């Protein structure tokens, strides 16, 4: 198995050459599947980021507007992440945001990308998402992960009275599935609403552990390539190799979350990309991760070690013109055998973000996926 990421040089303008994007060069040993001619499914992951001095309500309002655009552009789902005590991210109360966005839309699936299950009692999660499913029937997704979603002290505050950690994740998933599924013999505790709602569950992860669990349970698996691109190939291989068909899913369904920015030219997209680069740089420094305006060059803003850390984390990002982004998505669909891409796009100007998602929707319609469609 080989996983290599390279910067691709293209001519950005008539008089300048620059590095505009990163291309995935993945070679994995996988079992063959019969290809089906269908467009690559795309979805949205939103961290509800705010600008400096901005009220959270403004960022949430932008998320609602983006969700409406995503629905019109036929994105499959709109997911909201769970983060806690991170300044300038307004996505801590994930179920509330899901309900708010679902109320403002009509057809797009809305869900969590994801709920960090060790932070919560599975019964409460089942009740929350069972209630959402009762209100927005057939439109709610429940993505669950094992990560903390915050720093050590915050996690302690969240898990007060809950002796849970990542090692207990498989047992927590099984308990959650019990509450959302049909009644079992001798079952005493039931989630109401939630019982027998069968809200679709997707396991999230950035390593092989959740990939193996998703495969064993026959569930969809969403890999966070925007956080740990170096583990994508291995996790995808494990998931497909060890997948066991279930009542939920007969064939594996791999979702890949990827940072994507599309613009009119490669140079324009790379400039917009300096906003998420600055946000990650601030996170490394322990500063508020607010959205900052794009800059012409990152060189004055970081030292060599910080530059290496940011570029390493973001080296798989697909950034560029329509042609560059199409090539990146085609390679992702082919090499990682992604059935669906969850697009993470962060720009300072809301209009640039909407434009990028619009471009990606049109580009994805031209990209063929090799997997089967998944209704959930």
N, C-alpha and C positions, 0 to 999 in steps of 0.2 A: 504494500500500500504506500502510495506517495502523495504528499500534500505539499504543494508549492504555490506561492503567491508571487507574482511579478508585477512590477509597474510597467505599463504599456505606454510607449511614446508615440504621439501622433502630432501632426501639425495643427495647432490651435488656430492660428491666423496666418496670413500670407507671409509675415515676417518674423514669426516666433514659433519655437518648438517648446513644448512643455509636457510634463507628466500629467496626464488628465484623469487616469483611472487605474484601478487595479483589476487584473484579470485572474480568475481562478484557474489554476492548472492542476486538476485533480485526476488521479488515476487510481481507481478502486477496483478491487476484485468483487464483482457482484454477480448474482445469478441473473440470467436473462429473463426479461418479461416482454410479452408481446406489446409493441407500441400501439397507442391509439391516437388518432389525429384529433386533438383537442387543444384549444389555446391554454396557455399557462394561466392558472388562477392567481389573482392578486388580491391582497387584503391590506389593511392599515393597522399599524401599531402606534399608539399615541401615548406620550408621557406627560402631556398637558403642561408644557414648559411655559414659564412666564418671563417677561422682560424685566429689567431693573426698575424697581419702583412701581411695578404694575400689580393691580389687585388680582387675586386668583380668578375672580368672576370673569374677567376679560379673557383670560386664557381658556376658560371653560366655554365661553361663548364662541371662541374661534374653533374649538373642537367640534361643537355642534354644527357650525357652518361647514367645516371640512367633512363631517360625516354626511351631511346632506349632499355635498358635491360627490363624495365617494359613492353614495347610493345611485346618483344619476349616472355616474361613470361605470356602474355595474361592478364595483369592487365587491368581493364576496362577503367580507366581514370587517368589522371595525372593533378592534380590541384596545383596551385600556390597561396599562401596566399598574402594578402595585409597588409604590415606594413610600417610605415613611421618614419624616424628619429630615428631608433633603430640601434645603431652601431653593425655591424657584421651580419646584415640581408640585403640581396641584393634583396628584393622582393617588392620594393615600386612601380615600374612601371609594374604592373601586366599584362596589355594587351600586352606590348612589350615582356615580357617573354613568354607569351602564344604563340604569333606568332613565336618567335624564336624556341621554343620547337616543335611546330606543324610543322615547316619547316624541322626539323631534324628527324621527324618520319613520319609514313605513315598511320597507322590505329588506334592507340590509341586515345581516346577522350582527348582533352586538354581543361582546363578551369580554373576558378577562385574559390578558396576556402577560402575567396571569395573576391569580390569587396565590399568594405564598402560603401554602396549606399549613406548615408548622406554626404559623402565627395565629391560627384560628381553630376553634373547635369545629370538627367536620359537621356536626349537627347544625351549627349556626350557618355555616356556608350552604348546607343543603336547604335550610329554610329560606335564606336570602335568595338563592338562585331558583328555588322552587317557586317563590313568590314572583320573581321576574318572569319565569316561564309561564306562570298562570296569567300574567298581564299581557305579555308579548309572546304568545304561543308560537313555537316553531322558529323563534328568532334569537334565542339566547344560547351562547357558548360558555362553557366553563373550562378555561385553561388553568391548570394548577402546576405550581412549581415548588421546589424545596428550598430555594434561596431565602435569606433573611429579609431582604428588601430594606435594609437599614443598618446602622452601626450597632455595636454590641449593646450599648446602654438602651437604645431604642428597642432592640429586640427583647431585652429583658423586660421592658415596660409592656410590650405587646403580649408577651407570653406569660405574664404574671398568672400563676395558678395553672399554667399549661406546661407540664414537663415534657416538652416535645422538641425534637431537633430533626435534622436532615436524615439521621439514621432510621427514624421511625416513619419516614415518608411512605414506604409501601403499605404499612398498616393503616396510615391515615387515609390513603387513597382507597383502600378496601372498605374502610368504615364509611367514607363519603359515598361510595358507590352503593353501599347497602341502604343508606338513607334515601337515595334518589331512585333506586330501583323498586321492583315489586316486593311485596312483603315476603319475608322468609319464615319458615317454620320456627316458632318460638320467639320471634322478634318482639321485643317489648317496647323499645324506643323507636318512634317514627318521626320523620320530619313532615310537619303539616303547616303550610304546603311544602311540597317537595317529594313526598312519598309517591312512587310510581310515575314521577314526571319524566324520568329518563333524560334529564338535561345532558346533552353531549359533552363528554369530558375529553380534553386533550392534555397530554402530559407535556410539560415544558422542560427544557434542560439545556446545558451548555457543555455536557460531557457525556460519557457513555453510560452512566448509571441510570438516568431517566430513560435513555434510549432502550436499554435492555428491559426495563420495567414496562415501558409502553409496548414493546414487542411481545413480552410474555402475556400481557393482558389483552392484546389485540386492539390497542387504542391508537388514535392518531398521535404523532409525535412532532412537536414544534421545537426546532433547534435555534438557539440564540446566536446566530453567526455574527450579529452586530456587536456581540460581547466577547465571544471566544472563537474567532474564525479558524484558529489552528486545530480545533477539535471537530470541525464539521465532517470531514471525510470519514474519520474513524467512527463517529457516532452514527452517521447515515448508514455506513456499512453494517454496523452491529444491529441497528434497527431492522433493516431489510433482511439480513441473514437469519435473524432469530425470531422473526415475526410469526405469531401463531394466529390463524384466523379465529374470529369470535363472532358473536351475534351482532356486535357493533360494526365490525369491519372485516371484510373477507380478504382484502389485500392491504399492504402497508400504505399509509398516507403520510408523507413527509412534508411538513411546512418549514420553511427556512426564513427566519427574520433577518433582513439585510438592510443596511443603510444604503439608500438610493437617492440621488439628486439628479434630475434631468433639467436641462435648460437649452436655450437656443444654440449655444456653442459650448465647446469643451471649456474654453476659458471662463465663460460666464458661470458654468456649473462649478468649476473649481473655486471660483471666488465665493459663491454661496456656501461651499463646503467649509469655508473657514469659520462659519458660525458654529457648527457642531464640533469642529476642532477646538475652538476656544472653550466651548462648554466642557469638553473632556479635560482640557488642560486645567481649568478651574477645579474640576473634581479631583484631579491628581493633587492639586495644591490645598485641598480642603476648603475651597471657597464656594460661595453660592453658585449653583450651576445655571445661572440666568442666560437667556438668549441675548447675544451681543451682535451688533451689526457686523456684516462681513468686512474683511480688510483685503487690501491688495497683496499683502505678504504677511505670513506668520513669522518670518525670520526675526523681527525685533521683539516678539512676544515670548519666545521660549529659549531655553538653553538646550544644548545638544541632548542631554539626558531626557528632558521633557519631550523634545521632538521625537526621539526614538520611541518613547512610551506611547505617545499619541498615535504615531504612524503605525506602530505595531498593532495596536488595538483596532485601528480603522483601515488596515491594509486591504481588506476585502471589499470595501465600499465600492459601489458602482456609481460613478460620477462622470457626467459628461453630456454631450449632445444626444439627440435621439438615436443616432447610429451607434454611438459608443455604448449607451445604455442597453440597446437591443443586443449588441454583441455580448455584453456582460450577463444579461438575463438568459440568453441562449446557452452560454457556457455553464451557468449555474444549473439550469434545467438538465443539461446533458451530463455534466461531470458529477454533480452531487445528486442527480436524479430527483430534484425537487419537484413535487407535485403542485406546490403552491408557495408563493413568495409573500411574506408579510413585510410590507414596505415601511421602513422607518425613515421619515423625511423631516428634518428640522432646518428651517430657515428663519431668518429674522423677520422678513416681511411675509405676512400671511398670503399675499398675492403670489409670491414666488413659490410658496408651498403648494398652493392650489394648482398653479401652472405645472409644477413638477408631477403631481399626482395625475393630472390630466394627460400629460405626455406619457407617463408610465402605463396608464390604462390603454392608450392607443398602441403603444409598443408591445405590451403583453399579448394583445389580440393577434399579433403576428408571430408569436413564439409558441412552438408546439411543446406540450408536456408529454412525458412518456407514460405517466400513471393513469389510473382510472379516476373519474370524478368521484368526489365524496360529498354526499348530500348534507352531512352534518356540519 
